């Protein structure tokens, strides 16, 4: 696996996860993995980061992202 990823890869990972694990309930609650990646996405946008190193993520963020990140791209 790559040691870093960009915002486009993260968007694709979120979309793959949402397609497989759609939001549920009356509040349209996101799954934990999607919520973690969405928070990471927001952080990247807010801090204007084009790439983030996997090592800088929390263990939960890293696990969610590595589950859904397309390593073939």
N, C-alpha and C positions, 0 to 999 in steps of 0.2 A: 504494500500500500504506500501511497505517496506520503511524504512527511508534512505537506501543507495542501490547502485547498482554496479555491476562490469562491466568490459569491455566486457565480453561475452554477458551479458544482453543488453548492449548498442549496440553491433554489431547486435544482433537479432532484436532490435527495429528499427535500421536503415534499415535493410533488409526488414522488414515488411512494413515500410513506403515507401521505394523505389519500392516495388512490387505493392503497391496501387497507389502511386503517382510518376510515373517514371519521369526522367529528360526530359525536353522539349526544343524545339527550336534548332537552328543550333549550339548553344554553349553547348547544353545538360545541361541547367541550372537546378540545384537542386531546389526543393521546399524549402520554408523558414524553415519548420520543419526539413527536412533532412539536410539542411545546418547548422542549429543550432546544431543538434546532431553530425554531422561530425566534427564541430569545437570542440565540447566537447570531442569527441573521440581522436582527435589529441592532445588536451591538456592532456588527461589521458596518452597517449602514451609518449608524451614529458616529462611529469613530473613523469613518471613511477609509476602512481597511480593504484592500483589494485581495489580500491573501492572509490566511491565519495558519500558524503551525499547529499540527495536532497536539504537540507536547504542551501547548498553552491552554488546552481545554481541560475542564474538570473531567474526572473519570466517567461521569454520567453523560456529559456532552459527547465525549469521545466514543463511548459505546453506541449511543444513538446514531451518531454520524457514520461510524464505520459500518453499521448495519445497513444503512441506506445509500451510502456514497457509491456511485458507479465507478469502480476501479478500472473499467475498460476505457473510460473516456479520457 
